[in-house]
Amino acid sequence: MPLKKAKGKSKKAKQKVASENISEFHKGGTYKKTEKKFGKATADAQAVAAGMHAAGIPPKGGKHRRGPPAGMRTTTSDRR
């Protein structure tokens, strides 16, 4: 189940590829296993995230970040 990457830079081209990726993901075994284990909502969210990521569309909502949140960062002077 290889997911496609968007060839064009236009928003419409990326949306079309993302839609095709999500449809492809829904047909695969990974979706069925995730749906059985975690429920339909989680499986749908995973399909959308994977499809959009492969198409090159960045996530919205700020859930995709690296490292700890800003208030949780520690420096070497804070450690004892």
C-alpha positions in Angstrom: 0.0 0.0 0.0 2.4 2.7 -1.1 1.1 6.2 -0.6 1.6 8.8 -3.3 3.5 12.1 -3.0 2.2 15.3 -4.5 4.0 16.2 -7.7 2.7 19.7 -8.0 3.0 22.5 -5.6 -0.6 23.7 -6.0 -3.0 23.3 -3.1 -5.5 21.5 -5.3 -3.0 18.9 -6.5 -1.9 18.2 -2.9 -5.6 17.9 -1.7 -6.3 15.4 -4.5 -3.3 13.2 -3.7 -4.2 13.4 0.0 -7.7 12.3 -0.7 -6.4 9.3 -2.8 -3.9 8.4 0.0 -6.7 8.4 2.6 -8.9 6.2 0.4 -6.0 3.8 -0.1 -5.3 3.7 3.6 -8.9 2.8 4.3 -8.6 -0.3 2.1 -5.5 -1.7 3.8 -4.9 -4.1 6.7 -3.3 -1.5 9.0 -6.6 0.5 9.1 -8.6 -2.6 10.0 -6.1 -3.6 12.8 -6.2 0.0 14.2 -9.9 0.2 14.0 -10.3 -3.1 15.9 -7.8 -2.2 18.6 -8.5 1.5 19.1 -11.8 2.3 17.4 -13.0 3.9 14.2 -12.2 7.5 15.3 -8.6 6.8 16.0 -8.2 4.7 12.8 -9.8 7.6 10.8 -7.4 10.1 12.4 -4.4 8.0 11.6 -5.5 7.6 8.0 -5.9 11.3 7.6 -2.6 12.1 9.2 -0.7 9.6 7.1 -2.4 10.6 3.9 -1.8 14.3 4.4 1.8 13.8 5.5 2.6 11.7 2.4 1.0 14.4 0.2 3.2 17.1 1.8 0.4 18.9 3.7 1.5 20.2 7.1 -0.6 19.3 10.2 -2.9 21.9 11.8 -3.5 22.3 15.5 0.1 22.2 16.8 0.2 18.6 17.9 3.2 17.9 15.7 6.2 19.3 17.5 9.6 18.1 18.5 11.0 18.1 22.0 9.3 19.0 25.3 6.8 21.9 25.6 8.4 25.3 26.2 7.6 25.3 30.0 9.0 21.9 30.5 12.5 22.5 29.1 15.3 22.1 31.6 18.8 23.5 31.5 21.9 22.0 32.9 21.8 24.5 35.8 18.4 23.2 36.9 19.6 19.7 37.3 21.1 18.7 40.7 
